[in-house]
Amino acid sequence: METNDNSHWKYGIFYYNKEDKRIFCPKRLPFTGWTINFANPYSILIVGGIVVLILLFSIYTDNKQ
């Protein structure tokens, strides 16, 4: 699946392609890494989980002081 099509990039940085079932896709320049396909419902769960983990870690470390 090609990820360089401008119509699949929102604001130039968010990959959103409903036809692409992958969660992680290569960026426009593949040597720069991977990005998340925000059209895939599981990607929202992954991003939400990461945010929750960061918040929990922040709360836990703040209470340790």
Buried (B, 14 or more C-beta within 10 A) or exposed (E): EEBEEEEBBEEEEEBBBEEBEBBEBBBBEEEEEEBBBBBBEEBEEEEEEEEEEEEEEEEEEEEEE
